Amino acid sequence: MKKLCAMLLGTAAVLATPAFASCEAHSCKGRITSFAHSLSVSQDGMFIKVLNGVDRRILSCQLVGGDFIQIPTDMVQVDSVHALLLTAFSANLEVELGLDPTKTTCTLKVLELLPAN
């Protein structure tokens, strides 16, 4: 019984540990829900909402509306990007978002779904 309790407490501690995420000038990497709140699609476009805890000062671009990374709807692979983001959010997967360094607003250029550790 003591072993079971210790194992359950250990598992709970691992699950309660915040997922590692890091954002740099042109990218964010980690479990998607560690730096992104949601994915939204509207008549204005498709956006990833960045969590309030992400330090905006380290990004080399301005978040749209102060909170959003824009996903260009004219991207050749926009449907694949949307599908990968839905997958990442539903399973809280590791991703790396590459931001376009030529844009002043934070605009997604590359999305990479990373292998599980």
Stockholm file with secondary structure:
# STOCKHOLM 1.0

chainA/1-117         MKKLCAMLLGTAAVLATPAFASCEAHSCKGRITSFAHSLSVSQDGMFIKVLNGVDRRILSCQLVGGDFIQIPTDMVQVDSVHALLLTAFSANLEVELGLDPTKTTCTLKVLELLPAN
#=GR chainA/1-117 SS CHHHHHHHHHHHHHHHSCCCEEEETTEEEEEGGGTEEEEEEETTEEEEEECTTSCGGGSSSBCBTTTEEEECTTCTTHHHHHHHHHHHHHHTCEEEEEECTTCSBCBEEEEEECCCC
#=GC SS_cons         CHHHHHHHHHHHHHHHSCCCEEEETTEEEEEGGGTEEEEEEETTEEEEEECTTSCGGGSSSBCBTTTEEEECTTCTTHHHHHHHHHHHHHHTCEEEEEECTTCSBCBEEEEEECCCC
//
